[in-house]
Structure formats: C-alpha cells, structure tokens
C-alpha cells in the first residue's frame, strides 16, 4: 500500500483540507496544530476506529459538528483506490478504471469486507505501521513488574491467552469433578452380607416354608370337620373387639345422668318456660329512665342549694332590692317535694329493673340447662343405638364362632388345631425372614451396580482429565513454537535493519524468550533496557517496530508521530538519516513540532500546518 492523498472534512481542527503524500513526508506544525489529528484520520479512514483506544470515533469530529468524513487515496497492487468513511459508520470503496477516467464503486456497506485492499488487521497495523509517542513510555522509563513491553504485547496475544486460560480452567473443573466422584464412591460401602451365603439361606428358607405348608395341609385334611384355627382366631378376635368396644361405651354412658332424671328435668324446665307468660319491660328503657331521674334529682338539689344561699342574703346582688325570706322558703319547699317524688319514682324503676334482670337471667339459665339436657339425651340415645348394633354384631359373631367350632371340643382335634397354629406361627416368622433376606440381597446388588457406575464415571473423568491435560500441553507447545518462530523472524529482521542503522551498528541485538524484553550486548557485557540512554531506546524501539512489521505484516507505510521529541540535534540528524533509509523500503510519514528536525528533510517532502 502507498498513500497518495488524504481529504478530511469536519475532523479535529480541519473544516475541509487535502494533503498529498510522497515516499517520505514530513508534517511540521506547532503543538495543537493538528499533526496527531492527521494521523488519527489516516487510521480512521483505513479501519473506522480511533487510534487512541481511550477515545471514540465521535471524538474525531470537529467541535460543534456531528459528522466528520475522511477520504483516502492509495495504491494497492498497481490499482488506484479511493476509500471514503464518515463518522456515522458509512463506508465506500472505489477503484480507478484502467484508462484513469472514472471511479468504479466496489464497497458501499459496512458489512462488506475491505480485506482484499486493506489486508492487515487493525490491531496488527497499530503495532507494526504506527509509531506513537505514547508507546515510548515503556522504553523511556523503567519497566514496572506488571507492565508489558512491546514484544510481550506482541507474543502474549489475548486470544491465545484466553484459550489457554479456558483450557486450564476446564482441566481444573475436570479434576474437581473426578475428585467429587471419588469422594462419593468412597462413601458408598458394601454391606457385610455374603451374597453366596445369603442365597443359600434363602433356598433353605423356601424349602422349610414349603415343608410347613405341606404339613399344615395334611393336618387340615386329617382333621375332617374340625374348625380352621385361623377362622376361629379371627372370630374370637372379632368377639373380643366387640366386647371391648361395648365396655368402653358403657363406661362413657355411665358418666352421664340417668335418662329418666334428664327427661323429668326437661319437662320441669319446659313447664316453667311455658308458665312465664308475663311481658316484662325492656331493661334498656328502664336503665334510661333511671339516668333521667338521676339528672332531674341532681338539678333540683342544685336549685335548692342556690336558693338556700340566696335566702341568707338581705338584698339582690344585681338590683339591690330587699329579698323576701318567705318567697325563698316556698320555692325551696316546692323543689324538695318534687325531688322526693322523683326519688320515689326512681326507687320504683330500680326495683322493677332488678326484677326484670333477675327474671331474664333465670330464663337464660333455663335455656342453657335445656340445651345441656337435650345434648345429654341425644348422646344417651346415640350410645344406646350403637350398643344395640354392637350387641347384634356380637351375637352374630358368637353364632359364627359356635358354628365354625364344630367338633373342636374333641381333645385330639383340639391338639391338632394347636399344632396347626404353631406351624402357622413358624410359617409367618420364616416368611418374614425370607422377605428381609431378599431385601438385603437386592440392596447388595444395587450397591454393586452403583459402584460399577461410579467406576465407569471415574474412568470417563480420568479420560476427560487426560484429554484436557494433553490439550493444555499441546497448546503450550504450539504457543512456544509460535513464539519461537516469531522471535526468530524478529531477530533476523533486527539484524537486517541494524545494518542500515549506522549509529547502532556496533550493538548485538538479542531477544530472550524467557523475559521477552530486549537485552543489548555491548563491549563484552550485558545491560538491560533501563540502563540505556533515551536516544538508544528510541532507536531500538524504531528497529523493533520495523522488525515486528517484517515478521507479522505491515501496511507498507510507516507513520511516526513526533519521534524526535527530546533528542538533541545530533541524534535528530541520525534519526532523519535512518528514516530516509527506511523510506527506500517503506513509505514514511513523520510528524514533528521541531523546526530544526523538519529542516533536515528536503523541502519537497514537507507539509507545513
């Protein structure tokens, strides 16, 4: 690729400007004149991204503008191309016809690939084709322990490390799973039961149960019309249960009063309720009358007290006229008479209220007693019905028992029946033991099956762990081989470029894979990067960028943003000479704010901002 022209519209400090580039172009301007903006615009035109990863595409736009655009003219494999891109994300790529008269559109959408014309990825291009002043931090200062040098950023590629990390994590998970399975297996212990012995005992139990069944059958056949002991036992249990239930009911019924007494009390209460036909006053109304009488009595007593006080005064305190004692005596007498009448009425109402309340209380007690008696009578009736039913069932069971008993009174038959019962008891015990033994055998078989499943799971887990470990080892070997191959390419390219750098021709450049940091050997001893001068670091960094570009690929353009900052004039002359040497193999675009450094280059290759 060779860049010939860049047009910028509303980007940074440029409203609309065009710049021409040759094999060696020097961009000169004071600070904040727009030198870095041009380099950012070049990178944006190619990749649609901001070269400074801490900024975003909208930060490229001119202040006050929402949209900016960049048009890049370049040649690719003898083809003239025009690449236009706006900060809205739109892109268009056109190529010039062979006769040079018109542009043919190839790409008009961001989803289409520009790779055939811009084959180097953005992250590789930023590493191999752009020399930024901020990158010199690692080379101009001591390298902190956890920071990455240029080659560390190159060789410790994020995608590879992510894959390695995931493989290691997967291996750890597989080992943890295997450990969990092993713990579960260790907790699963087989019972102490011997399967062969248990199986033999099972066969013996079945034989013994068969023998007892045959003996019971023979005894039952020999007994003729004798009763079946099992049926007799069942009927006897039924009779005993019915008797027990009847006894419990009788006990509960004995706690209740006699039915005749309850009936007599019920009739007495019903009679007393039917005879009380008197209609009594409402107790609430009587209570309100008492309250009214109390208020009237209180008011009359207040009047009597007031009149008594006025009777003692010789004249009216309002008008001063003389007061007649007889008049006050008459008024006081009238109020006392009225007060006595009201008090008598109050006593009468209070007595009536007590009578009503007592009567109502008696009626309430009668109703409660009636409810209790009715409940007790219903309960007695219920128990009587249940006892009758149970007695019927008891009689029926007793009849069934006598009928089933048959000739069981005969001593020989009774002895045979007892023997049958004993055999039946033995049969039940043996059957119980047989069932328990079968359950234990099944449990052992299930444990064996579970252990085999765990063994199979452990084999699978071992296989997965082995696969993960092999994958990790293969990945490590692949990365080591990749790093080694890349390091060899970088070393070869460094040696080649060192031949063009007259200032460093006496240094032997060596890269150690262990540290992945440059070590300079000079005059028989080794000293590391933090022992180098600033100019030595800048030249070494320039060589590393060029060598890495040869090893990984580059755009064919080497763009440097203010590389001479801080160098004395002699070192600037050496750097200018070296850049002129580089321009013979790659297109070089360099920016500077130092007029002495800019004056070293030919005037024809200079852009003044």
Protein Blocks (a to p, Z undefined) as FASTA:
>chain_A
ZZfbdcdehiajbfbdcddddfbdcddddehilpmmmmmmmmmmmnopafblmbcfklmp
cghiabdcddddddeehiacdddddfkopacdddddfkopaccdfbfcfkbcfklmmmbc
fklmmmmmcccfklmmmmmpccdfkbccfklmmmmgfklmmmmmmmmmmmmmmmmmmmmm
mmmmmmmccdfbdfklmmmmmmmmmmmmmmmmmmmmmmmmmnomaccfklmmmmmmmmmm
mmmmmmmmmmmmmmpccfklmmmmmmmmmmmmmmmmcccddfklmmmmmmmmmmmmmmmm
mmmmmmmmmmmpmbdfklopacdfklmmmmmmmmmmmmmmmmmmmmmmmmmmmmmmmmmm
mmmmmmmmmmmmmmmmmmmmmmmmmmmmmmmmmmmmmmmmmmmnmmmmpmklmmmmmmmm
mmmmmmmmmmmmmmmmmmmmmmmmmmmmmmmmmmmmmmmmmmmmmmmmmmmmmmmmmmmm
mmmmmmmmmmmmmmmmmmmmmklmmpccdddfklopacddeehiacdfklpcfklmmmmm
mmmmmmmmmmnopehiacdehklgoiafklmmmmmmmmmmmmmmbccddddfbfklmmmp
cfklpccZZ
